[in-house]
Amino acid sequence: MSVQPNLGLLCFFPYRALEGRVLAALAEAGFDDMTLAQGRIAARIGERGTRLTELAEQAQVTKQTAGFLVDQLERAGYVRRLPDPTDGRARLVCFAERGRAAVAVARRVEAAVEAEWTAHLGEESARALRESLTRLREVTDPWR
């Protein structure tokens, strides 16, 4: 009797494939110094910036690890730290010009991969999958 993978693993496999495609495209576009760990932190930076503590929580890493990765991203020109306009003591991690350019590459790849998956599954199944995963996010993602 074979054991079927659990739902978590079934969600992880396509995510891992997407992540690999994005990193490969970034490298091909000249952003070959971004690591997987840095990319996972960068993916959590909001449009108006995100505090380091929030990045650490969302990535489920220590504040020290998140700080180390943000330091690397800052040195490479992907992000910068700016004062938080809502709290003078806090700082926001925001994308710099180079970071915004990398995000644009990532978004194009994400759209292409999603189109491929939709073609593979069919429109109706892809829509149902999106709806199911969106509902599942309600009970699995405290940062939604």
Secondary structure by P-SEA (a helix, b strand, c coil): ccccccaaaaaaaaaaaaaaaaaaaaaaaccccccaaaaaaaaacccccccaaaaaaaacccaaaaaaaaaaaaaaccbbbbccccccccccccccaaaaaaaaaaaaaaaaaaaaaaaaacaaaaaaaaaaaaaaaaaccccc
